[in-house]
Amino acid sequence: MLAYELYTFNKKKGYEFIGVLPERRKNPMRITKNSVMNWGKTLLGDNVDSKNMFFKRVAIDRFSGRIVWFDLAFK
């Protein structure tokens, strides 16, 4: 299962893990950096500074729940 780990950067605290967003779209052409960031902003609301928010794309094994691989070079 494809998912996105969301993080934010704070000058005092450093990198902070926010959460995981599972990918549910069937059409891969609709998946862009902006669409993932907008989805994260929509779910998190005003609780997170979106200017310092970023994500990494990961694959999660459906049976074990473990991360199988991650991709920082998402286009």
N, C-alpha and C positions, 0 to 999 in steps of 0.2 A: 504494500500500500504506500502510495506517495504521500508525503506530508511536509510541512514546513515548520521548523523550529524558529520561534521569534525571540529576538534578543533586543535589548536596549543598552546604550552606553551612557554611563553617568561618570563625570569627571572625578567624583569623590569615591564612588563605590565600584567603578569599573564596569565590566560587562555583567548584565543581569539577564537570566533566562526568564522569559515571560510565559511561554506556553507553546503548545503544538497545535497546528491547524491541519487537519486531514484534507487531502485534495479529493473533491467529489465530482469535479467536472469531467465529462466524458470526452469533450472536444479539446485536444491539446493545443489547438490554435488560439483558444481563449485564455490560456495560461501565460501571463506576462508578469514581470516584476511589479508593475503598477497594480495589476489585479490582485496579487497576493498582499501587497502593502495596504491597499484599500480595504480588503477583507479583514486584515488584522486591525486596522483603525476602526472599522465598523464594530467589530466584536469587543474591542477594548475600550472604546469611547475616549473620554478625556483623561483617563487614568494614566496614559503613557504619552511621553513626548515623541510624536511620530517622526520628528526630524532626526532623532537619534536611534530610530528603530531599524533593524535589519533582520534578515532571515537566512537560513541555510536550508536547502532542499535535502530531504532524507527519505530513505525507503525503510519501511517498518515491516518486519515479518508478521504476517497475520496470526500465526500460531503462537509464537514466543513473545511477541511484543517488543522484540529487540530491534535496534537499528542495524540494518544490513549494510548500508553505505550512505554517504552524504556527498553532496555536490555544492561547492562554494561558487563555482563558475556558472551559475544559472543565467541564461540569456533572456 
